[in-house]
């Protein structure tokens, strides 16, 4: 059993020193597993001094000053009757300072979730990834979204959600948060504003695969800046279902970028992955094609760029959360290979790179953050166990590399040149251009995906991407595809 000192303790300010706020303070101090350490109250009652052995740090209007002076990690709004507009105002202020916001009706249900999240946040990320975190956002990045209409796709995911949180702090004219999963949108609104009624016109349920729906969204919202984070990303699943990867990652990107052009979007930034460099997997191949599609549309008035990420620590479904779950359940930690390495970054670093890419975007560039040296996954697990004081309890089981998985990732593919940018921690790639033939030819890929023909899809990956190095295809593609009118050398 852990002692109180072993549980992560996030500094927490409670808005409201009434009965509800005092009860929450007592519970948080009595249950260290929640990982929240109350440091004081905010309350507008003139007679409030010290309550429940905690100081009153100021009035509700003082939240910004309290955040600056005391640097809390969490703000809990514990006034049930507080007006909705006031809750939104407090949530926006807290988010701008990087604090997580919880609203009383959802707070009890969220405590267990917060305990897990806070446990992860207490880790030393620099110790895990072998370098200091790179905070790359420059003052000029704010100007990209300030006063603009901004659309974030895949907003219910980890990267998309962090994009939304930071965009909101930069005071856009309007933030549109799009996802095809209503549960993701529900959770996002809860995290953003402490409420989840799904009645805001900035919340959009839609699927990027649906071209007509995307055109409708762009016609109604007229976004000036688009951050495209929607994608299928789980490598083993896409190896089993490559047609779905094409529909979401490739066709979805083309649907969006074409809609953006038709409706005068100024900047379009697509989230890619380091697996797009010399791809060996369906995930890597689809994201490499998405990069090329974005590049093909980057010659007009719209500024376009792609951003390659390494693995994001602490995101939903990431390595770190899987390790935490396995250790909590007392199970061995599963690693594919003793020598497997990966590039790692935090979600804050990833989103910082996205904003810098948006600022520097011009004609289809691919930006890559200097993520230091790759980290051996086994070393990361050992570092995690050491910080959790669980060295003797953590066992490791090696499962073997899965189809399409690399032993060691790379950030740049063969034939890609690296060039510096104006930012010292960001590099731009120079590689073969998309070519005028890409867009007419990629329709064969879409037809194969819509027909749910995975063998044909893999064959077309190899034809479209000379750098694609995948496991042997079980059977040749049908003659009708092999005889299609591809140009010489295709």
Legacy VTK file of the C-alpha trace (Angstrom):
# vtk DataFile Version 3.0
C-alpha trace
ASCII
DATASET POLYDATA
POINTS 490 float
0.000 0.000 0.000
1.296 3.447 -0.905
1.875 6.079 1.707
0.389 9.518 1.225
3.768 10.810 0.073
3.803 8.282 -2.768
0.564 9.554 -4.303
0.810 12.471 -6.717
-0.543 15.611 -5.094
-1.753 18.299 -7.486
-2.195 21.752 -5.967
-5.919 22.518 -5.995
-7.908 25.727 -5.525
-11.584 25.370 -4.585
-13.948 28.050 -5.868
-16.607 28.382 -3.192
-16.091 28.079 0.567
-19.656 27.030 1.274
-20.867 23.646 2.439
-20.031 21.914 -0.847
-16.544 23.414 -1.022
-15.739 22.529 2.583
-16.925 18.947 2.056
-14.723 18.580 -1.007
-11.726 19.969 0.887
-12.231 17.471 3.713
-12.584 14.553 1.310
-9.529 15.474 -0.729
-7.320 15.770 2.342
-8.627 12.473 3.690
-8.181 10.430 0.505
-4.663 10.838 -0.919
-5.491 8.383 -3.711
-7.399 11.226 -5.405
-4.066 12.993 -5.847
-5.476 16.484 -5.223
-4.085 18.707 -2.471
-6.363 21.689 -1.618
-4.361 24.840 -0.923
-7.172 27.330 -0.401
-10.537 28.781 -1.412
-11.867 31.587 -3.551
-15.117 33.097 -2.291
-16.974 36.380 -2.622
-18.407 36.292 0.928
-16.916 39.206 2.846
-16.693 37.354 6.159
-14.763 34.374 4.859
-11.288 34.084 6.354
-9.822 30.684 7.089
-12.240 27.838 6.311
-11.722 24.145 7.093
-8.129 24.963 8.080
-7.459 26.423 4.608
-6.937 30.097 3.729
-9.246 32.140 1.542
-6.915 33.302 -1.237
-9.242 35.927 -2.675
-12.532 36.612 -4.393
-13.679 34.956 -7.614
-12.430 37.949 -9.613
-8.951 37.275 -8.186
-8.602 33.882 -9.915
-6.025 35.124 -12.427
-3.850 36.610 -9.683
-4.144 33.443 -7.584
-3.161 31.284 -10.553
-0.140 33.459 -11.223
0.985 33.577 -7.596
0.195 30.062 -6.348
0.399 28.023 -9.598
-2.332 25.486 -8.801
-2.764 22.495 -11.113
-6.524 22.114 -10.628
-9.443 24.480 -10.046
-12.654 22.957 -8.645
-15.805 25.078 -9.030
-17.877 24.140 -5.972
-20.768 26.614 -6.184
-23.755 24.670 -7.557
-25.826 27.774 -8.304
-23.071 29.715 -10.069
-24.298 31.198 -13.369
-23.242 29.382 -16.503
-21.570 32.471 -17.974
-19.528 32.901 -14.788
-18.430 29.249 -14.907
-17.300 29.709 -18.511
-15.353 32.813 -17.572
-13.550 31.076 -14.701
-12.839 28.021 -16.848
-11.295 30.156 -19.600
-9.036 31.939 -17.108
-7.910 28.659 -15.536
-7.279 27.028 -18.911
-5.172 29.978 -20.026
-2.874 29.291 -17.061
-2.743 25.555 -17.809
-4.936 24.476 -14.904
-7.478 21.678 -15.160
-11.048 22.727 -14.320
-13.716 20.616 -12.623
-17.312 21.591 -11.931
-19.109 20.228 -8.889
-21.815 18.029 -10.503
-19.215 16.064 -12.441
-16.511 16.214 -9.835
-17.229 13.088 -7.805
-17.502 10.978 -10.965
-14.206 12.415 -12.188
-12.188 11.805 -9.016
-11.042 8.326 -9.953
-10.037 9.572 -13.400
-8.165 12.473 -11.858
-6.327 10.163 -9.472
-4.935 8.193 -12.420
-4.068 11.304 -14.404
-2.402 13.003 -11.457
-0.379 9.872 -10.798
1.065 10.160 -14.299
1.610 13.907 -14.061
3.786 13.500 -10.988
6.400 11.651 -13.030
9.573 13.409 -14.123
9.135 13.450 -17.889
12.693 14.648 -18.457
13.946 11.575 -16.583
11.718 9.295 -18.657
12.629 10.681 -22.074
16.280 11.382 -21.319
16.158 15.123 -22.080
14.514 18.349 -20.988
11.076 19.071 -22.386
11.218 21.436 -25.353
8.698 24.268 -25.030
8.660 25.571 -28.566
5.744 28.007 -28.703
6.898 31.516 -29.623
5.002 34.745 -29.009
4.225 34.896 -32.729
2.342 31.604 -32.580
-0.502 33.242 -30.665
-1.104 35.597 -33.570
-1.919 32.641 -35.825
-5.200 31.986 -33.995
-5.950 35.174 -32.028
-9.129 36.712 -33.384
-9.528 33.917 -35.966
-12.165 31.267 -36.561
-10.369 27.990 -35.766
-11.427 24.409 -36.504
-9.817 21.413 -34.774
-10.650 17.947 -36.128
-10.242 14.914 -33.896
-10.786 17.331 -31.034
-11.850 14.605 -28.610
-8.443 12.905 -28.779
-5.372 13.719 -26.720
-3.621 15.957 -29.266
-6.872 17.477 -30.498
-8.036 18.196 -26.968
-4.775 19.890 -26.023
-4.956 21.920 -29.236
-8.454 23.066 -28.269
-7.366 24.007 -24.758
-4.423 26.088 -25.969
-6.323 27.658 -28.874
-9.025 28.753 -26.414
-6.385 30.506 -24.302
-5.236 32.504 -27.356
-8.650 34.218 -27.659
-9.855 33.054 -31.080
-12.921 34.676 -32.606
-14.524 31.210 -32.517
-13.296 27.693 -31.759
-14.994 24.812 -33.576
-14.312 21.369 -32.089
-15.103 18.501 -34.481
-15.141 14.772 -33.760
-17.175 11.808 -35.033
-17.535 10.356 -31.521
-20.195 11.979 -29.348
-18.636 10.592 -26.164
-15.342 12.245 -27.057
-17.123 15.551 -27.562
-18.978 15.150 -24.275
-15.731 14.579 -22.395
-14.013 17.431 -24.210
-16.672 19.977 -23.291
-16.565 18.773 -19.701
-12.806 19.303 -19.562
-12.941 22.650 -21.345
-15.753 24.354 -19.462
-16.817 22.137 -16.565
-20.143 21.447 -18.256
-21.232 18.969 -20.903
-24.665 19.832 -22.235
-23.429 19.583 -25.864
-25.545 22.639 -26.729
-22.729 24.863 -28.009
-22.599 25.528 -31.760
-18.818 25.173 -31.498
-19.269 21.434 -30.846
-19.591 19.587 -34.183
-20.254 15.883 -34.608
-19.127 14.871 -38.101
-16.919 12.341 -39.896
-14.011 13.540 -42.032
-14.698 10.623 -44.407
-17.921 12.351 -45.511
-16.933 14.907 -48.158
-20.377 16.509 -48.429
-20.628 16.903 -44.666
-17.157 18.489 -44.543
-18.150 20.968 -47.244
-21.265 21.808 -45.229
-19.215 22.355 -42.061
-16.755 24.645 -43.845
-19.564 26.565 -45.548
-21.246 27.216 -42.194
-18.177 27.860 -40.043
-15.778 29.453 -42.565
-12.707 28.519 -40.484
-9.624 30.616 -41.165
-7.267 28.159 -39.450
-7.608 24.356 -39.445
-5.701 21.892 -37.259
-6.369 18.407 -38.646
-5.780 15.861 -35.869
-8.489 13.318 -36.772
-7.010 9.917 -37.668
-6.982 6.222 -36.954
-3.649 5.694 -35.230
-3.378 2.234 -33.655
-0.816 0.368 -35.730
-1.858 -3.282 -35.101
-5.527 -2.541 -35.739
-4.805 -0.856 -39.070
-2.666 -3.811 -40.150
-5.814 -5.893 -39.828
-8.097 -3.286 -41.405
-6.049 -1.270 -43.939
-9.110 -0.106 -45.873
-10.358 1.780 -42.799
-6.994 3.495 -42.475
-7.248 4.725 -46.057
-10.777 6.025 -45.567
-9.942 8.024 -42.425
-6.311 9.031 -42.830
-5.981 9.586 -46.578
-9.465 10.262 -47.964
-10.408 12.204 -44.823
-7.393 14.494 -45.265
-8.226 15.139 -48.918
-11.851 15.881 -48.071
-10.755 18.463 -45.516
-8.056 20.176 -47.519
-10.339 20.489 -50.569
-13.143 21.936 -48.427
-10.658 24.338 -46.857
-9.563 25.583 -50.283
-13.134 26.050 -51.481
-14.019 28.137 -48.435
-10.938 30.378 -48.249
-9.158 28.861 -45.236
-5.902 30.705 -44.606
-3.853 27.976 -42.878
-4.159 24.201 -42.803
-1.925 22.084 -40.531
-2.090 18.294 -40.568
-0.862 16.056 -37.756
1.408 13.287 -39.034
3.674 10.746 -37.331
7.293 9.641 -37.425
5.957 6.341 -38.775
5.431 8.156 -42.087
9.217 8.199 -42.594
10.114 5.104 -44.648
6.785 3.504 -43.694
6.550 -0.208 -42.990
2.987 -0.174 -41.657
-0.477 0.761 -42.871
-0.460 3.611 -40.350
2.812 4.943 -41.712
1.766 4.534 -45.347
-1.563 6.303 -44.884
0.025 9.198 -43.021
2.792 9.508 -45.631
0.121 9.698 -48.339
-1.719 12.295 -46.260
1.502 14.348 -46.123
1.808 14.156 -49.915
-1.830 15.158 -50.394
-1.393 18.180 -48.119
1.737 19.060 -50.078
-0.105 18.761 -53.401
-2.566 21.427 -52.261
0.129 23.675 -50.820
0.888 25.612 -54.002
-2.117 27.964 -53.840
-3.093 30.834 -51.547
-3.709 28.609 -48.508
-0.698 28.019 -46.262
-0.291 24.265 -45.689
2.039 22.168 -43.530
2.309 18.754 -41.878
3.884 17.934 -38.519
5.556 14.645 -37.640
5.345 13.554 -34.002
7.043 10.861 -32.042
5.090 8.941 -29.412
3.164 11.226 -27.036
3.570 10.303 -23.376
0.483 10.407 -21.215
-2.037 10.584 -24.060
-5.014 8.260 -24.195
-3.843 4.770 -25.121
-0.166 5.757 -25.063
2.649 3.594 -23.750
2.732 5.339 -20.379
-0.969 4.860 -19.686
-0.723 1.189 -20.683
2.226 0.710 -18.306
0.263 2.402 -15.503
-2.740 0.153 -16.073
-0.654 -3.022 -16.149
1.280 -2.102 -13.006
-1.933 -1.125 -11.178
-3.454 -4.518 -12.007
-0.291 -6.324 -10.926
0.335 -7.661 -14.435
3.684 -7.914 -16.246
4.450 -4.937 -18.460
4.392 -6.064 -22.091
7.157 -4.852 -24.425
7.569 -6.071 -27.973
11.378 -6.462 -27.939
14.259 -5.842 -25.481
15.950 -3.427 -27.898
12.951 -1.588 -29.315
13.398 2.201 -29.251
11.029 5.101 -29.815
11.094 8.896 -29.911
9.004 10.389 -27.126
7.554 13.795 -26.412
4.957 15.263 -24.095
1.572 16.459 -25.300
2.611 20.038 -24.526
5.654 19.667 -26.773
3.550 18.146 -29.547
1.033 20.976 -29.491
3.803 23.557 -29.260
5.208 22.163 -32.497
1.795 22.354 -34.133
1.508 26.070 -33.352
5.007 26.740 -34.652
4.191 24.777 -37.816
1.064 26.858 -38.283
3.131 30.025 -37.957
5.783 28.872 -40.447
3.440 26.994 -42.808
3.721 27.983 -46.427
3.649 25.402 -49.222
3.231 21.903 -47.854
6.298 21.640 -45.601
6.812 18.765 -43.182
8.098 19.986 -39.824
9.847 17.746 -37.290
10.809 18.623 -33.715
14.279 17.856 -32.431
13.238 15.064 -30.036
16.737 14.120 -28.951
17.939 10.543 -29.047
15.500 7.627 -29.285
14.690 6.017 -25.942
14.829 2.275 -25.344
11.345 1.317 -24.179
12.754 -1.083 -21.581
14.763 1.792 -20.066
11.612 3.922 -19.919
9.755 1.153 -18.075
12.627 0.814 -15.594
12.655 4.593 -15.050
8.910 4.558 -14.492
9.230 1.739 -11.931
12.021 3.575 -10.116
9.981 6.770 -9.832
6.983 4.777 -8.626
9.137 3.011 -5.997
7.967 -0.230 -7.569
11.267 -1.598 -8.903
10.791 -4.996 -7.277
7.138 -5.273 -8.301
7.355 -4.597 -12.037
7.940 -7.594 -14.276
8.411 -7.426 -18.043
7.138 -9.822 -20.683
8.445 -9.597 -24.276
5.798 -10.279 -26.914
7.675 -9.857 -30.203
7.363 -7.180 -32.884
3.983 -7.066 -34.575
3.438 -6.917 -38.349
4.422 -3.529 -39.722
6.243 -2.512 -36.529
9.828 -1.231 -36.613
12.512 -2.060 -34.083
13.788 1.521 -34.365
11.849 4.500 -35.692
13.367 7.260 -37.798
12.306 10.863 -38.222
13.392 11.298 -41.823
13.006 8.884 -44.707
15.615 7.810 -47.225
16.105 10.605 -49.712
14.685 13.262 -47.391
17.003 16.165 -46.687
16.952 18.058 -43.419
16.992 21.844 -43.420
16.954 24.253 -40.467
14.109 26.652 -39.817
14.023 29.927 -37.940
13.247 27.922 -34.793
16.334 26.141 -33.365
14.373 23.046 -32.277
12.427 22.499 -35.507
13.642 21.005 -38.786
11.888 20.929 -42.145
12.154 18.012 -44.564
12.868 18.286 -48.238
11.802 15.276 -50.276
10.213 14.357 -53.560
7.191 16.493 -54.333
3.749 14.971 -54.507
3.712 15.256 -58.287
0.803 16.154 -60.502
-0.042 12.484 -60.983
-0.709 11.749 -57.291
-4.258 13.037 -56.998
-5.625 11.293 -60.140
-3.965 8.033 -59.155
-4.971 8.008 -55.510
-8.586 7.509 -56.604
-7.715 3.873 -57.327
-6.720 3.546 -53.678
-10.037 5.016 -52.556
-11.984 2.671 -54.837
-10.138 -0.325 -53.403
-10.741 0.859 -49.840
-14.440 1.481 -50.484
-14.670 -2.032 -51.951
-12.939 -3.327 -48.776
-10.142 -5.081 -50.686
-7.114 -5.058 -48.344
-4.762 -6.928 -50.691
-5.429 -4.409 -53.421
-4.899 -1.537 -50.977
-1.481 -2.880 -49.953
-0.516 -3.303 -53.604
-1.386 0.316 -54.253
0.603 1.476 -51.222
3.687 -0.081 -52.795
2.891 1.524 -56.154
2.167 4.993 -54.787
5.026 5.013 -52.244
8.413 3.697 -53.454
9.644 4.061 -49.861
6.936 1.754 -48.482
8.541 -1.440 -47.185
5.820 -3.777 -45.942
5.468 -7.511 -45.309
4.854 -9.515 -48.472
1.317 -9.335 -49.787
-0.443 -12.681 -49.552
-1.833 -12.568 -53.096
-1.417 -10.324 -56.151
-3.944 -7.600 -56.839
-6.662 -8.353 -59.383
-5.695 -7.931 -63.023
-8.113 -5.029 -63.403
-6.015 -3.017 -60.963
-2.614 -4.149 -62.198
-3.576 -3.119 -65.737
-4.850 0.306 -64.724
-3.362 3.183 -66.761
-0.503 4.110 -64.449
2.288 6.232 -65.986
5.696 4.749 -66.770
7.708 3.870 -63.681
4.675 3.832 -61.397
LINES 1 491
490 0 1 2 3 4 5 6 7 8 9 10 11 12 13 14 15 16 17 18 19 20 21 22 23 24 25 26 27 28 29 30 31 32 33 34 35 36 37 38 39 40 41 42 43 44 45 46 47 48 49 50 51 52 53 54 55 56 57 58 59 60 61 62 63 64 65 66 67 68 69 70 71 72 73 74 75 76 77 78 79 80 81 82 83 84 85 86 87 88 89 90 91 92 93 94 95 96 97 98 99 100 101 102 103 104 105 106 107 108 109 110 111 112 113 114 115 116 117 118 119 120 121 122 123 124 125 126 127 128 129 130 131 132 133 134 135 136 137 138 139 140 141 142 143 144 145 146 147 148 149 150 151 152 153 154 155 156 157 158 159 160 161 162 163 164 165 166 167 168 169 170 171 172 173 174 175 176 177 178 179 180 181 182 183 184 185 186 187 188 189 190 191 192 193 194 195 196 197 198 199 200 201 202 203 204 205 206 207 208 209 210 211 212 213 214 215 216 217 218 219 220 221 222 223 224 225 226 227 228 229 230 231 232 233 234 235 236 237 238 239 240 241 242 243 244 245 246 247 248 249 250 251 252 253 254 255 256 257 258 259 260 261 262 263 264 265 266 267 268 269 270 271 272 273 274 275 276 277 278 279 280 281 282 283 284 285 286 287 288 289 290 291 292 293 294 295 296 297 298 299 300 301 302 303 304 305 306 307 308 309 310 311 312 313 314 315 316 317 318 319 320 321 322 323 324 325 326 327 328 329 330 331 332 333 334 335 336 337 338 339 340 341 342 343 344 345 346 347 348 349 350 351 352 353 354 355 356 357 358 359 360 361 362 363 364 365 366 367 368 369 370 371 372 373 374 375 376 377 378 379 380 381 382 383 384 385 386 387 388 389 390 391 392 393 394 395 396 397 398 399 400 401 402 403 404 405 406 407 408 409 410 411 412 413 414 415 416 417 418 419 420 421 422 423 424 425 426 427 428 429 430 431 432 433 434 435 436 437 438 439 440 441 442 443 444 445 446 447 448 449 450 451 452 453 454 455 456 457 458 459 460 461 462 463 464 465 466 467 468 469 470 471 472 473 474 475 476 477 478 479 480 481 482 483 484 485 486 487 488 489
